């Protein structure tokens, strides 16, 4: 069965890099959002600090956000959504392959295609903007570990979003809503430290926070080693929760599937 | 190829009628799926609510951003949302250009007596647009009142909204047309433009280097969607800048139609 997963991931990987120019431009242009963020926060922070972030720390925060968002958006969510919207899911339902597991393999394959460019972009950003260094070698290692959880978390969030296509006719609006939720509650738009307590509480209760705030907090030493391990455990719990939670959602929504002409 | 199959003699009245009928057909389809409508409209509202929350959180920490105050920034975000939401209602199908080029689905539309761009644009309605436009207008109105702008500025607000919608629709069309040459299922260029607008154009242009100002005002005139009208209204720019709004709108429409037409000329269907 694992060979099927690898095959699906490979196909998705190849599909992503088949349109080389599109792929390259999407990665290159992702950097503009980082530049916009740097311009805004440079002005706001100046020589002082905001929410406990001085300018070097904020640069590190924004670069981590760039890396995680580049990875998180590079999966095959449109392919998943289109299978439901176009009715191809009818074919999938006849296959002796678990739908969720197959889509997970494809999604991770798509994300993997963006890894070299995301790393290259991050290294370039680090060299150019000189962000704060990690708080310690242990913090750096734990940051990498927390970043690895972006893969299952991104799949879980995106898979859940595509489930909405069972009750809608279009994915674009769902995608914008998902992007906005993620940008806001992950702390990419504005760090959680600037939010009022009740809003921070909501953000920490959602999985989105682990896309930026968690790796950045570990990297910058805003949590100690034990706290970092706790956050990574929370990431693992969310990855599992989303995996099994979306199964329940699938079981209910698949009954609503409408295949044109059938 | 398209020029031979799409007669140049098509009148504006005919094109308008085709557009209206196609859009009405989509609206009729929407009424068949009320659940879909409410899910998508709520998704659109959610974007605005979070943008509202972002500005509120930001301005709880800082009194102003590059000389701009809370209510002015609300207008900036609100106007962009109205424009972007309107594209979802008026020409959401244009996002399918890349898919149609890949699958050869433009062929069918070339054989019909209506402009291809109109046919493609009206293949969908993004129902999130209703939520975005509705709440975006609330943000504009709240910002307008909060900024203390009087009723005398209402005509300028209305002109700004109309020009913003036209420019946004035209630029989205233009960037989706890139898929005629750079093939791919996704309209990445249009996505990037919208993404950049949401990241950069919801902030005062004074924060960015001069190159960004030049590009957003004179190359890809996204600044005329929200920044210029709000800056002119709130006194951050001289009033004569409002002349640039209809000019940018006309230039954007001409550029979009020209690029789409060029794209159709280079279109060679699928499998060739």
HADDOCK unambig.tbl for C-alpha pairs under 7 A between the chains (distance, minus, plus):
assign (segid A and resid 19 and name CA) (segid B and resid 183 and name CA) 6.79 0.50 0.50
assign (segid A and resid 19 and name CA) (segid B and resid 184 and name CA) 5.93 0.50 0.50
assign (segid A and resid 21 and name CA) (segid B and resid 182 and name CA) 6.77 0.50 0.50
assign (segid A and resid 22 and name CA) (segid B and resid 182 and name CA) 6.68 0.50 0.50
assign (segid A and resid 22 and name CA) (segid B and resid 184 and name CA) 6.36 0.50 0.50
assign (segid A and resid 22 and name CA) (segid B and resid 188 and name CA) 6.80 0.50 0.50
assign (segid A and resid 26 and name CA) (segid B and resid 188 and name CA) 6.20 0.50 0.50
assign (segid A and resid 29 and name CA) (segid B and resid 192 and name CA) 6.55 0.50 0.50
assign (segid A and resid 33 and name CA) (segid B and resid 196 and name CA) 6.20 0.50 0.50
assign (segid A and resid 33 and name CA) (segid B and resid 199 and name CA) 6.27 0.50 0.50
assign (segid A and resid 36 and name CA) (segid B and resid 199 and name CA) 6.53 0.50 0.50
assign (segid A and resid 36 and name CA) (segid B and resid 200 and name CA) 5.64 0.50 0.50
assign (segid A and resid 39 and name CA) (segid B and resid 207 and name CA) 6.24 0.50 0.50
assign (segid A and resid 39 and name CA) (segid B and resid 208 and name CA) 6.10 0.50 0.50
assign (segid A and resid 40 and name CA) (segid B and resid 207 and name CA) 6.17 0.50 0.50
assign (segid A and resid 43 and name CA) (segid B and resid 207 and name CA) 6.85 0.50 0.50
assign (segid A and resid 167 and name CA) (segid B and resid 36 and name CA) 5.88 0.50 0.50
assign (segid A and resid 168 and name CA) (segid B and resid 36 and name CA) 4.48 0.50 0.50
assign (segid A and resid 169 and name CA) (segid B and resid 36 and name CA) 6.76 0.50 0.50
assign (segid A and resid 173 and name CA) (segid B and resid 40 and name CA) 6.12 0.50 0.50
assign (segid A and resid 173 and name CA) (segid B and resid 43 and name CA) 6.44 0.50 0.50
assign (segid A and resid 173 and name CA) (segid B and resid 44 and name CA) 6.75 0.50 0.50
assign (segid A and resid 173 and name CA) (segid B and resid 126 and name CA) 6.67 0.50 0.50
assign (segid A and resid 173 and name CA) (segid B and resid 128 and name CA) 5.34 0.50 0.50
assign (segid A and resid 174 and name CA) (segid B and resid 40 and name CA) 6.82 0.50 0.50
assign (segid A and resid 174 and name CA) (segid B and resid 43 and name CA) 6.28 0.50 0.50
assign (segid A and resid 177 and name CA) (segid B and resid 43 and name CA) 5.22 0.50 0.50
assign (segid A and resid 177 and name CA) (segid B and resid 44 and name CA) 6.64 0.50 0.50
assign (segid A and resid 177 and name CA) (segid B and resid 46 and name CA) 6.51 0.50 0.50
assign (segid A and resid 177 and name CA) (segid B and resid 47 and name CA) 5.72 0.50 0.50
assign (segid A and resid 180 and name CA) (segid B and resid 47 and name CA) 5.83 0.50 0.50
assign (segid A and resid 184 and name CA) (segid B and resid 50 and name CA) 6.77 0.50 0.50
assign (segid A and resid 190 and name CA) (segid B and resid 54 and name CA) 6.74 0.50 0.50
assign (segid A and resid 194 and name CA) (segid B and resid 57 and name CA) 6.61 0.50 0.50
assign (segid A and resid 194 and name CA) (segid B and resid 61 and name CA) 6.88 0.50 0.50
assign (segid A and resid 195 and name CA) (segid B and resid 57 and name CA) 5.71 0.50 0.50
